[in-house]
Amino acid sequence: MKRILLVGATHLVGSHILDQALSANLRVRAILESREEAHRIQQLYPSVDSSVLDFLVVPSGEITRPRVFSDALSDSADPFEAVILCLAADAYEEVDCLSRYVAAESERVCRILGSIKDASTAVGRVILVSSLTRFAGWLANPSTSGHPRRYTINMPVPEPEIGGVDSDYILEASRASDNVIYDAICNWIKDSNTSFEFVALSAPAIYGPSIWGVDHWVDIQEANLEIWNILNKQTSETVPSPPYGIYSYADVRDVALATIQALHVPMTRVNRVYLSAGSMPSTLIIAQYLTARFPECEELVQSDQLAPQLSACLETAQSPESEDSNNSGSILGLGRYRSWEEAVGDVAAQLLDFRRRRERTRKMGMGG
């Protein structure tokens, strides 16, 4: 049974990778930020033995500390064959523009790869999983600096500054930024004489249901925040969110499956995989779909008030094959990509359930 090290197992993408890894009979050590996260995962998989799933706690911001991967990969009697990195976007205090963010990210990833190289010669493959929305925030809202922040509901939402910026430009500029990091990694691998193979697996904007369900709004991650905003256009409970003008998408379940498949598919020393199921339709069409599927949405969504600058990009969804030009899905064994209706509908079902539970709690608190 193959053993892997997974960084970021509580993130939207990482949690789906963990779930599919366990379903594929892989043994996993997960690097988490707290013991509370470990307890939460244990509650989700109560029957999974510690010999199959165990944890290492690394506090936030310390993933590049030199001894982290020495500790994580230290079991020489039962070595790890692969490492999967689902790195949370870092908020660099000194970063004030996209180019500096890209440089900082390049350095961070290379430092992590160096730690893996120094810690174990048994690791045969390292997979880096990411989305393009971490770059798009800088392009859509340059005046507010698109670096990662923690928002709360009812905070003022800055208007996206994409009205005069072509969404194709945001997508291509984000891919170019991703390419810069990939090139830096390739150069580092070439100079460092690593023994492991490297796979960079990226997707544009990532949608899809949470493994955990939604118990608090911070459980709504990645581009799912845009669905939350569509469902709350008539309230003040909106937040600045991805996809920041990126309308190409992939379902998180497809990204996770592709990651697990990338553990097994024969590849060269350095590999690039880009997953895209096509384009999301306009916010207007998404709203119409939600009101047709979920009658209660009629009270939450009014299509004539949806942000027109966000719905001007595409009026219809493109076919799934339209963007998978390098056949990444077929190479990694994806029979088909999930449709935008599947992704949006499953997310909306969780969000509406969350709203209903919150409303019941609010009424109980008011004594009625």
N, C-alpha and C positions, 0 to 999 in steps of 0.2 A: 504494500500500500504506500503510495507516494506521500511524502511529507512536505508541506509548504509553510513558509512564513508569510503572513498577511499583515500589511500595515494599513490601518484605516478601516477596520472591520465594522465600525458603527456608522460610518458614512453611508449615504444612500446606495452608492455603487458598491462599496466594500461589503456592506451587509448582504447584498444579493450575491456577491462573489462567495462569501462565506457559506451562504445557504446552498448554493450550487456545488461548492467544493465538498461539503458534507454529504450531499446527495450523490456525488460521484465517488464516494468512499475514499476521499482524500483525508489525510490527517493534517490538522491545522494548528499552528501556534499563532495567535493573534496579538499584535501589539496595540494596546489601548491606552487612553489617556488617564484612566482612573479605575479603581476597583469597582466603582458603581457601574461602569460600563461592562466590566467582566460579569458582574452579578446579573445584569440585564440580559446578557447573552446566555448565561447559564439557565435563566428562567425560560428563555425561548427554546432551548434544547436540553430539557431536563434529563433525557435518557442517554445523552451522549457522554461517553466515558472520558475522563481526563487524559487517557492515553491517545484519544482521537482529537480532542480539542483542549488546548491549554492556553494560558495567557501570560503576557509580560506587560506590566504597566510602565509606560514612559510618559511623563508629564508633557503637556502641550509646550511646543517650542524646543523640546530637547531631542528631537528625532535625529539631528545631525551631531549629537554628542558622540565623541569617538568610540566609547565603549558600548553604545547601545546595541549594535549588531554583533559585537563580540559576545555580549550576554545572551542575545536572542538566538544566535547560531552556535552556541557553545557545546551542544550535545553531540560530541564526536561519535559516540556509540550508536546514535540514531540520527544520522545527518539529514539535513534539509536539501531537497533536490531543486527547489525553486523558491523565489521570493516574488511576491506581488505587492506593488506599491500603489496604494490609493491615497495620495498625499493631499491633505486639506490645503487649500490656498492659504498661503502665509501672508500676514499683514506686516510687511517690513516697514518699520518706523521711518527709515531713512529714504524710502522710495517715494517719489513724487511724480513719476511719469511711466508710461508703458515700457519704454526702452530700458529703464533702470529695473523695472519689475522683471522683465525677461532676463536681464543679466543676473539678477539675484536668484531667480528660479533655476537658471542654468547652473550656477555655482552650488546651490543647495542639492540638486539632484546628483551632480557629479561627486559631491562630498559623501552623499549616501552610498552611491555605487562604490566609492573608494573604501568606505567602511565595510561593505559586504565583501569586497575583494580581499581585504585584510583579515576578515573574520573567518572565512571558510573557503576551502578549495573544492568542497563537495557541491556547492550550488552550481547547477548546470544552466539555469535560465533565470533572468530577471525580467519581469513584465511591469511596465509603468502604464497606469491607466489614468486618463485625464479627459477633461472636456474643454472646449474652446471658450466657454463663457467667462473663464477667469481672465482672458484677455479682452473680451468684448466690452466689459464694464468700463475700461479705460477709454474706449473709442466712443461709446454711446453717451457717457457723462464725463467728458474730460475736465470740466470745471469743478466737479466734485471729487475728482481723483477716484478712479474705479477700483482702488484696492479693497480687499475683503474687509467687511465691517459686520458687526453684530447689530441688527436692527430690532426694534420692538414694534409691535402693532400700535397704531395711532401716532407714530412718528410722522412728521411731514415727509411726503414722498416727492423728491425732486422730479420735475418733468424730464423725461428722456430727451436728450438733445440729438435725436436721430432724424428729425424731420428733414434736415438738409443733407443728411448723410445716407448714401445708398447702402441698403442692407447687404448687397453683394460685396461692397467695399469692406464692411465690418467683418463679414465672413472671411474674405480673402486676407485681410490684414491680420485677423486672428490666426488663420492657418499659417501665415508667414511668421508670426511670432512663435507659434508652436514649432515651425521648421527651424528657427534660430536655436531653440533649446535642443532640438533633436540633433542638429549639426554639432553643437557644443558637446553633446554626449558622445557622438560618433568620434569626434576628435580626441576626447578623453579616453575612450575605449582603445583607439588606435595607439595612443601614446602609453597607455597603462598596461598593455599586454594582459588583459583579463582572461580568465579561463571560462567565464560564463557567456552564454548567448544573451542578447538583449532584444526585447520587443517593446516598442512604443505603440500603445493602442489608444487611439484618441477618437472622440466623438464630438459632434458640434454641440448642440444643447441636449441635455439628458432629462427625459421625463419618465414617469412610471411610479407605481405604488410603492409604499414603504413596507419593508419586512415587518417593522414594529407596529404598523398602524400609526395613527396620529393622536397623541395625547396632549400635545402642546404645539403652538404654532412653530416653535423652533424645530419640530420634527419634519417640517415641510422644507425640503432641500432641493438644490439644483433648480431646474426650470419649472418644477412643480409650483414654485412660488407665483409664476405667472397665472396658473390656473386658479390659485387662491385669489389673486387680484381680480380676475374675471368674475369670480363668484361673489366678490365684495365691492363691485363698482358702486353700489348704492349705499355703502357704509364707509366709515373712516378707517376700516381695518385693512388697509393695503400697505404693502412694503415695497421698497426698491428691490427689483428682482431680475434675475436672468429671464429671458435669454438675451436681453440688451441688443435686440436687433438681429440676432441669429435665428433664422427660421428653419434651418435644417435641423433635424433631430434624430435621436436614436432612443429606443426604449431601454430602460436600465436593465431589464431582464435579458435583452439581446446582448448588451454590453457585457454582462456577467457571464453569459454562456460563451461568448467569444473569448473571454479571458481564460476560462477553464479549458476551452479547446486549444488555446495558444500554448498551454502547458505541454501538449502532446504532439502537435503538428510539427513535422520536420521543418526546420528553418535554417537560414544562414546565420552568420555570427551577429549581425545587426539587422533589425527588421522594423519596418514601419507599417502599421495597419490603421486605416481610417474607416470608421463605421458610420454610415448615414442611411437612414431609411427613406430619405426624401425631405420634403418641406412641410411644416405645419401650415394649415390654412390661416386665413386672417382671424383676428380675435372675434370679428362679427360671426364668421361661420362656426367657430368653436362655441360661441355663446348660443347660437341657434341649435347646434347639436346637443348641448347640455340641457337646454330647455325642453327639447323633444324627448330626451332620454330620462330626465329627472324633472317631473312637473314642479317640484318645489323651487327649482331654479328660477321660475318666472318671477318670484318675489325678490330675487337677488340680482338678476341680470336684466338690464334694459339695453337692448342692442343699439338704440340710437344715441346712447351716452358712452359707448365704448370708445376709448382713445383712438381717434381716426389716424393719428400718425403711426400707430402700431399695426393698423389693419390695412395699410396702403401697399404693403409689400406683395402679398400673394392673395388671390381670391379663391384659389382652389389648390388642393394638395397635389403635389407631383407624385408620380408613380414611384414605388420603392426602388425600382431599378435605376432611376434617373441620376442618382448621385453615387451609387456604389460602383464607380467606374473602374476601380482596380480589383473588383470581384473579391473584396475582403471577406464578405459574408460567406461566399461559397468556399473560399480557401479554408475558412475556420469552421466549416460545417454548419452554417446557419441555413436551414431550409428556406426560411423566409424571414423578413423583418416584420415585427408587429406594426400594425397600422396606427395612425395617429388617433383613430377612434378608440382603439384598445388602450393606448397609453393615457389619453386624456380622460376617458370614461372611468378607468380604474382609479386614477388619482382623484377625480371628482367624487366618486363614491366614498372614498376615505375622508375627504374634506367635508362632505355634507354630513357624514356620521359624526365627525368631530364637532361641527356646528350644532347638531341636535343635542349632543351630550353637554356641550357648554351651555346651551340655552336651558336645558333641564336643571343644570347645576345653578344657574343664575336665578331661575324661578324659585328653586328650593331655598336659596339664600335670602330671597325676598319674602319667603313664607307663603308662597302661592304657587 
